[in-house]
């Protein structure tokens, strides 16, 4: 995927605002189209108010998504309520790569309180540059949805 221009939806809560701003700039500099679903300040907000719109954007417009909150748990749980989303929490580049390669994750969730901005960029780069391996993993991914 690294040579492709991607459409990437990004969203966060107040704990992830600084990281989102940095990643929006980084992704644009890499030539990707970014759809910013907010939040747009560090003022306290409720993360589902930004996760659900991002998930809806993923249906029609975005190729991949990035969500950021303090622990990444809340945004990940909320995103995975949507049948077409396979969100994964990553705090290391290898986990981000494996989430794409083995689980065909289409949303990466970053824990802003536990990684540096430098790590966040590297994790996103690994996520974006890894393709789904398919094969035996595709069979497993096809068994994830409940309905």
Long-range contacts (C-beta under 8 A, 24 or more apart in sequence): 1-128, 1-129, 1-130, 1-131, 2-128, 2-129, 5-31, 5-32, 5-33, 6-32, 6-33, 6-63, 6-64, 6-128, 7-32, 7-33, 7-35, 7-61, 7-62, 7-63, 7-64, 8-32, 8-33, 8-34, 8-35, 8-62, 8-63, 8-64, 8-65, 8-66, 8-128, 9-34, 9-35, 9-37, 9-54, 9-57, 9-58, 9-61, 9-62, 9-64, 9-65, 9-66, 10-34, 10-35, 10-36, 10-37, 10-54, 10-65, 10-66, 10-67, 10-68, 11-36, 11-37, 11-38, 11-39, 11-50, 11-51, 11-53, 11-54, 11-65, 11-66, 11-67, 11-68, 11-75, 12-38, 12-39, 12-47, 12-50, 12-67, 12-68, 12-69, 12-75, 12-112, 13-39, 13-45, 13-46, 13-47, 13-50, 13-68, 13-69, 13-70, 13-74, 13-75, 14-39, 14-41, 14-42, 14-43, 14-44, 14-45, 15-68, 15-69, 15-70, 15-112, 15-113, 16-67, 16-68, 16-69, 16-70, 16-75, 16-110, 16-112, 17-41, 17-42, 18-42, 18-112, 18-117, 19-68, 19-110, 19-112, 19-117, 19-120, 20-66, 20-68, 22-117, 22-120, 22-121, 23-66, 23-68, 23-120, 23-121, 23-124, 26-121, 26-124, 27-124, 32-128, 35-61, 35-62, 47-74, 47-75, 47-78, 48-74, 48-78, 51-75, 51-78, 51-79, 52-78, 52-82, 54-79, 54-107, 55-79, 55-81, 55-82, 55-84, 55-85, 55-107, 56-82, 58-82, 58-84, 58-85, 58-106, 58-107, 59-84, 63-106, 64-106, 64-107, 64-108, 64-127, 64-128, 65-106, 65-107, 65-108, 66-107, 66-108, 66-109, 66-110, 66-124, 66-127, 67-107, 67-108, 67-109, 67-110, 68-109, 68-110, 68-112, 68-120, 69-109, 69-111, 69-112, 70-111, 70-112, 70-113, 71-111, 71-113, 71-114, 72-109, 72-110, 72-111, 72-112, 73-111, 75-109, 76-107, 76-109, 79-107, 79-109, 83-145, 83-147, 86-141, 86-144, 90-123, 90-127, 91-115, 91-119, 91-123, 92-119, 92-123, 93-122, 93-123, 93-125, 93-126, 94-126, 95-123, 96-123, 96-124, 96-126, 96-127, 96-130, 97-126, 97-127, 97-130, 99-127, 100-127, 100-130, 100-131, 100-132, 101-130, 101-131, 101-132, 101-133, 101-137, 102-133, 102-137, 102-140, 103-137, 103-140, 103-141, 104-132, 104-137, 104-138, 104-141
